[in-house]
Amino acid sequence: MENKGWRTWLRRIGVWGFLFFLAKGLVWLAIFFGLFKTCA
């Protein structure tokens, strides 16, 4: 049941949604990495 739910959601957001969240996650990682580098 749950598996079908996330598949429907994934299909709804599509490739562009996936790329958007991927880019957003990478940006946040870069920000935190930069903050860690400057503080250390």
C-alpha distance matrix in Angstrom:
0.0 3.8 5.5 5.5 6.6 9.3 10.3 11.1 12.9 14.7 15.9 17.1 19.2 20.3 22.9 25.2 22.7 22.0 25.8 26.5 24.4 25.8 29.3 28.8 27.8 30.8 33.1 32.1 32.7 36.1 37.0 36.3 38.1 41.0 41.3 41.3 43.9 46.2 45.9 46.5
3.8 0.0 3.8 5.4 5.1 6.6 8.8 10.1 10.8 12.5 14.5 15.5 17.1 18.4 20.8 22.8 20.1 19.2 23.0 23.5 21.1 22.6 26.1 25.4 24.2 27.3 29.6 28.5 29.0 32.4 33.3 32.6 34.3 37.3 37.5 37.5 40.2 42.4 42.1 42.7
5.5 3.8 0.0 3.8 5.4 5.6 6.4 8.8 10.1 10.7 12.5 14.4 15.8 16.4 18.5 21.0 18.7 17.4 21.1 22.2 20.0 20.9 24.6 24.4 23.2 25.9 28.5 27.8 28.1 31.3 32.7 32.1 33.5 36.5 37.1 37.0 39.4 41.9 41.8 42.3
5.5 5.4 3.8 0.0 3.8 5.6 5.1 6.2 8.7 9.9 10.6 12.3 14.6 15.2 17.8 20.3 18.2 17.5 21.2 22.3 20.6 21.9 25.4 25.3 24.6 27.4 29.8 29.4 30.0 33.1 34.3 34.1 35.6 38.4 39.1 39.3 41.7 44.0 44.1 44.8
6.6 5.1 5.4 3.8 0.0 3.8 5.4 5.3 6.3 8.7 10.1 10.7 12.7 14.2 17.1 19.0 16.4 16.2 20.0 20.4 18.6 20.5 23.8 23.3 22.8 25.8 27.9 27.2 28.2 31.3 32.3 32.1 33.9 36.6 37.0 37.4 40.0 42.0 42.1 43.0
9.3 6.6 5.6 5.6 3.8 0.0 3.8 5.4 4.9 5.9 8.5 9.6 10.6 11.9 14.3 16.2 13.6 12.8 16.7 17.2 15.3 16.9 20.2 19.9 19.2 22.2 24.4 23.9 24.7 27.8 28.9 28.7 30.4 33.1 33.7 34.1 36.5 38.6 38.8 39.7
10.3 8.8 6.4 5.1 5.4 3.8 0.0 3.8 5.4 5.0 6.1 8.5 10.1 10.3 12.7 15.3 13.4 12.5 16.2 17.5 16.1 17.3 20.7 21.0 20.6 23.1 25.5 25.5 26.2 29.0 30.4 30.6 32.0 34.6 35.6 36.0 38.1 40.4 40.8 41.6
11.1 10.1 8.8 6.2 5.3 5.4 3.8 0.0 3.8 5.5 5.2 6.2 8.9 9.8 13.0 15.0 13.1 13.4 17.1 17.8 16.9 18.7 21.7 21.8 21.9 24.7 26.6 26.7 27.9 30.5 31.7 32.1 33.8 36.1 37.0 37.7 39.9 41.9 42.4 43.5
12.9 10.8 10.1 8.7 6.3 4.9 5.4 3.8 0.0 3.8 5.4 5.0 6.4 8.5 11.6 13.0 10.4 10.9 14.6 14.8 13.7 15.9 18.7 18.4 18.7 21.7 23.3 23.3 24.7 27.4 28.3 28.7 30.6 32.8 33.6 34.5 36.8 38.6 39.1 40.3
14.7 12.5 10.7 9.9 8.7 5.9 5.0 5.5 3.8 0.0 3.8 5.4 5.4 6.0 8.5 10.5 8.4 8.0 11.7 12.7 11.7 13.3 16.3 16.7 16.8 19.3 21.4 21.7 22.8 25.3 26.7 27.3 28.7 31.0 32.2 32.9 34.9 36.9 37.7 38.7
15.9 14.5 12.5 10.6 10.1 8.5 6.1 5.2 5.4 3.8 0.0 3.8 5.6 4.9 8.2 10.5 9.5 9.8 13.0 14.3 14.2 15.7 18.4 19.1 19.7 21.9 23.9 24.6 25.8 28.0 29.5 30.3 31.7 33.8 35.2 36.1 37.9 39.9 40.8 41.9
17.1 15.5 14.4 12.3 10.7 9.6 8.5 6.2 5.0 5.4 3.8 0.0 3.8 5.4 9.2 10.1 8.6 10.3 13.4 13.6 13.9 16.1 18.3 18.5 19.7 22.2 23.5 24.2 25.9 28.0 29.0 30.1 31.9 33.7 34.8 36.0 38.0 39.6 40.6 41.9
19.2 17.1 15.8 14.6 12.7 10.6 10.1 8.9 6.4 5.4 5.6 3.8 0.0 3.8 6.8 7.0 4.8 7.0 9.9 9.8 10.2 12.6 14.6 14.8 16.2 18.6 19.8 20.6 22.4 24.4 25.4 26.6 28.3 30.0 31.2 32.6 34.4 36.0 37.1 38.5
20.3 18.4 16.4 15.2 14.2 11.9 10.3 9.8 8.5 6.0 4.9 5.4 3.8 0.0 3.8 5.6 5.5 6.4 8.8 10.1 11.1 12.5 14.5 15.6 16.9 18.6 20.3 21.6 22.9 24.7 26.2 27.6 28.8 30.5 32.1 33.3 34.8 36.7 38.0 39.2
22.9 20.8 18.5 17.8 17.1 14.3 12.7 13.0 11.6 8.5 8.2 9.2 6.8 3.8 0.0 3.8 5.5 5.1 6.1 8.5 10.0 10.4 12.2 14.1 15.3 16.4 18.2 20.0 21.0 22.4 24.3 25.9 26.7 28.4 30.3 31.5 32.6 34.6 36.2 37.2
25.2 22.8 21.0 20.3 19.0 16.2 15.3 15.0 13.0 10.5 10.5 10.1 7.0 5.6 3.8 0.0 3.8 5.4 5.1 6.0 8.7 9.7 10.4 12.1 14.1 15.2 16.3 18.3 19.9 20.9 22.4 24.4 25.5 26.7 28.6 30.1 31.3 32.9 34.6 35.9
22.7 20.1 18.7 18.2 16.4 13.6 13.4 13.1 10.4 8.4 9.5 8.6 4.8 5.5 5.5 3.8 0.0 3.8 5.5 5.0 6.3 8.5 9.9 10.5 12.3 14.2 15.3 16.6 18.4 20.0 21.1 22.7 24.2 25.7 27.1 28.6 30.2 31.8 33.1 34.5
22.0 19.2 17.4 17.5 16.2 12.8 12.5 13.4 10.9 8.0 9.8 10.3 7.0 6.4 5.1 5.4 3.8 0.0 3.8 5.4 5.3 6.1 8.6 9.9 10.6 12.3 14.2 15.5 16.6 18.4 20.1 21.3 22.4 24.3 25.9 27.0 28.5 30.4 31.7 32.8
25.8 23.0 21.1 21.2 20.0 16.7 16.2 17.1 14.6 11.7 13.0 13.4 9.9 8.8 6.1 5.1 5.5 3.8 0.0 3.8 5.5 5.0 6.0 8.4 9.8 10.4 12.1 14.2 15.2 16.3 18.2 20.0 20.8 22.3 24.3 25.6 26.6 28.5 30.2 31.3
26.5 23.5 22.2 22.3 20.4 17.2 17.5 17.8 14.8 12.7 14.3 13.6 9.8 10.1 8.5 6.0 5.0 5.4 3.8 0.0 3.8 5.4 5.2 6.1 8.6 10.0 10.6 12.4 14.3 15.4 16.5 18.5 19.9 21.0 22.7 24.4 25.7 27.1 28.7 30.2
24.4 21.1 20.0 20.6 18.6 15.3 16.1 16.9 13.7 11.7 14.2 13.9 10.2 11.1 10.0 8.7 6.3 5.3 5.5 3.8 0.0 3.8 5.5 4.9 6.0 8.6 9.8 10.5 12.2 14.2 15.3 16.5 18.1 19.8 21.1 22.5 24.2 25.8 27.0 28.4
25.8 22.6 20.9 21.9 20.5 16.9 17.3 18.7 15.9 13.3 15.7 16.1 12.6 12.5 10.4 9.7 8.5 6.1 5.0 5.4 3.8 0.0 3.8 5.4 5.2 6.3 8.7 10.0 10.6 12.4 14.4 15.6 16.4 18.3 20.1 21.1 22.4 24.5 25.9 26.9
29.3 26.1 24.6 25.4 23.8 20.2 20.7 21.7 18.7 16.3 18.4 18.3 14.6 14.5 12.2 10.4 9.9 8.6 6.0 5.2 5.5 3.8 0.0 3.8 5.4 5.1 6.1 8.7 9.8 10.5 12.3 14.3 15.1 16.3 18.4 19.9 20.8 22.5 24.3 25.6
28.8 25.4 24.4 25.3 23.3 19.9 21.0 21.8 18.4 16.7 19.1 18.5 14.8 15.6 14.1 12.1 10.5 9.9 8.4 6.1 4.9 5.4 3.8 0.0 3.8 5.5 5.2 6.3 8.7 9.9 10.7 12.5 14.2 15.3 16.7 18.4 20.0 21.3 22.7 24.3
27.8 24.2 23.2 24.6 22.8 19.2 20.6 21.9 18.7 16.8 19.7 19.7 16.2 16.9 15.3 14.1 12.3 10.6 9.8 8.6 6.0 5.2 5.4 3.8 0.0 3.8 5.4 5.2 6.2 8.7 9.9 10.7 12.2 14.2 15.5 16.5 18.3 20.1 21.2 22.4
30.8 27.3 25.9 27.4 25.8 22.2 23.1 24.7 21.7 19.3 21.9 22.2 18.6 18.6 16.4 15.2 14.2 12.3 10.4 10.0 8.6 6.3 5.1 5.5 3.8 0.0 3.8 5.4 5.0 6.2 8.6 10.0 10.3 12.1 14.2 15.2 16.2 18.3 19.9 20.9
33.1 29.6 28.5 29.8 27.9 24.4 25.5 26.6 23.3 21.4 23.9 23.5 19.8 20.3 18.2 16.3 15.3 14.2 12.1 10.6 9.8 8.7 6.1 5.2 5.4 3.8 0.0 3.8 5.4 5.1 6.2 8.7 9.8 10.5 12.4 14.2 15.2 16.6 18.4 19.9
32.1 28.5 27.8 29.4 27.2 23.9 25.5 26.7 23.3 21.7 24.6 24.2 20.6 21.6 20.0 18.3 16.6 15.5 14.2 12.4 10.5 10.0 8.7 6.3 5.2 5.4 3.8 0.0 3.8 5.4 5.0 6.2 8.4 9.8 10.6 12.2 14.1 15.5 16.5 18.2
32.7 29.0 28.1 30.0 28.2 24.7 26.2 27.9 24.7 22.8 25.8 25.9 22.4 22.9 21.0 19.9 18.4 16.6 15.2 14.3 12.2 10.6 9.8 8.7 6.2 5.0 5.4 3.8 0.0 3.8 5.4 5.2 6.0 8.5 9.9 10.5 12.1 14.3 15.3 16.3
36.1 32.4 31.3 33.1 31.3 27.8 29.0 30.5 27.4 25.3 28.0 28.0 24.4 24.7 22.4 20.9 20.0 18.4 16.3 15.4 14.2 12.4 10.5 9.9 8.7 6.2 5.1 5.4 3.8 0.0 3.8 5.6 5.0 6.0 8.6 9.8 10.4 12.2 14.2 15.3
37.0 33.3 32.7 34.3 32.3 28.9 30.4 31.7 28.3 26.7 29.5 29.0 25.4 26.2 24.3 22.4 21.1 20.1 18.2 16.5 15.3 14.4 12.3 10.7 9.9 8.6 6.2 5.0 5.4 3.8 0.0 3.8 5.4 5.1 6.2 8.6 9.9 10.7 12.3 14.2
36.3 32.6 32.1 34.1 32.1 28.7 30.6 32.1 28.7 27.3 30.3 30.1 26.6 27.6 25.9 24.4 22.7 21.3 20.0 18.5 16.5 15.6 14.3 12.5 10.7 10.0 8.7 6.2 5.2 5.6 3.8 0.0 3.8 5.4 5.1 6.1 8.6 10.0 10.5 12.0
38.1 34.3 33.5 35.6 33.9 30.4 32.0 33.8 30.6 28.7 31.7 31.9 28.3 28.8 26.7 25.5 24.2 22.4 20.8 19.9 18.1 16.4 15.1 14.2 12.2 10.3 9.8 8.4 6.0 5.0 5.4 3.8 0.0 3.8 5.5 5.1 6.2 8.7 10.0 10.5
41.0 37.3 36.5 38.4 36.6 33.1 34.6 36.1 32.8 31.0 33.8 33.7 30.0 30.5 28.4 26.7 25.7 24.3 22.3 21.0 19.8 18.3 16.3 15.3 14.2 12.1 10.5 9.8 8.5 6.0 5.1 5.4 3.8 0.0 3.8 5.4 5.1 6.3 8.6 10.0
41.3 37.5 37.1 39.1 37.0 33.7 35.6 37.0 33.6 32.2 35.2 34.8 31.2 32.1 30.3 28.6 27.1 25.9 24.3 22.7 21.1 20.1 18.4 16.7 15.5 14.2 12.4 10.6 9.9 8.6 6.2 5.1 5.5 3.8 0.0 3.8 5.4 5.2 6.1 8.5
41.3 37.5 37.0 39.3 37.4 34.1 36.0 37.7 34.5 32.9 36.1 36.0 32.6 33.3 31.5 30.1 28.6 27.0 25.6 24.4 22.5 21.1 19.9 18.4 16.5 15.2 14.2 12.2 10.5 9.8 8.6 6.1 5.1 5.4 3.8 0.0 3.8 5.6 5.2 6.0
43.9 40.2 39.4 41.7 40.0 36.5 38.1 39.9 36.8 34.9 37.9 38.0 34.4 34.8 32.6 31.3 30.2 28.5 26.6 25.7 24.2 22.4 20.8 20.0 18.3 16.2 15.2 14.1 12.1 10.4 9.9 8.6 6.2 5.1 5.4 3.8 0.0 3.8 5.6 5.4
46.2 42.4 41.9 44.0 42.0 38.6 40.4 41.9 38.6 36.9 39.9 39.6 36.0 36.7 34.6 32.9 31.8 30.4 28.5 27.1 25.8 24.5 22.5 21.3 20.1 18.3 16.6 15.5 14.3 12.2 10.7 10.0 8.7 6.3 5.2 5.6 3.8 0.0 3.8 5.7
45.9 42.1 41.8 44.1 42.1 38.8 40.8 42.4 39.1 37.7 40.8 40.6 37.1 38.0 36.2 34.6 33.1 31.7 30.2 28.7 27.0 25.9 24.3 22.7 21.2 19.9 18.4 16.5 15.3 14.2 12.3 10.5 10.0 8.6 6.1 5.2 5.6 3.8 0.0 3.8
46.5 42.7 42.3 44.8 43.0 39.7 41.6 43.5 40.3 38.7 41.9 41.9 38.5 39.2 37.2 35.9 34.5 32.8 31.3 30.2 28.4 26.9 25.6 24.3 22.4 20.9 19.9 18.2 16.3 15.3 14.2 12.0 10.5 10.0 8.5 6.0 5.4 5.7 3.8 0.0
